[in-house]
C-alpha cells in the first residue's frame, strides 16, 4: 500500500492508507502502512513497513481490509489514530464464513 499524507496546514490532520493486520482487541485495529523510498546512497527502492494502532468505534474493519486512518489526540498508550473509512473490503477466504461449528 502506498502512504498518503496531506500537507501539514493548520487545522488539517494527516491521513495514511494501509491494510488491517489485526482486530483482536476491542475497538482497536492494527494497520500496517508500507511506504517505498529510494535508498539515499544506492538509489534502490526499499519498502518500509510500520504498524499503527487505530481506534475503530463501531468495529467495522476486518483483517485484510484496506483502510484510511487519520491523526487524533492520544486515546491510549499506543493509539494515536482513528479509522476514517474502509476503502476496500477483503475478499472472503474459504472456510472463513460464519457457518455453525459442528460438535
Secondary structure, DSSP 8 states (H G I E B T S, - for coil): ---------TT---EEEEEEEE--STTEEEEEEEEEEE-TTT--EEEEEEEEEEE-TT----TT-EEEEEE-S--SSS--EEEEEEEE-----TT-S------
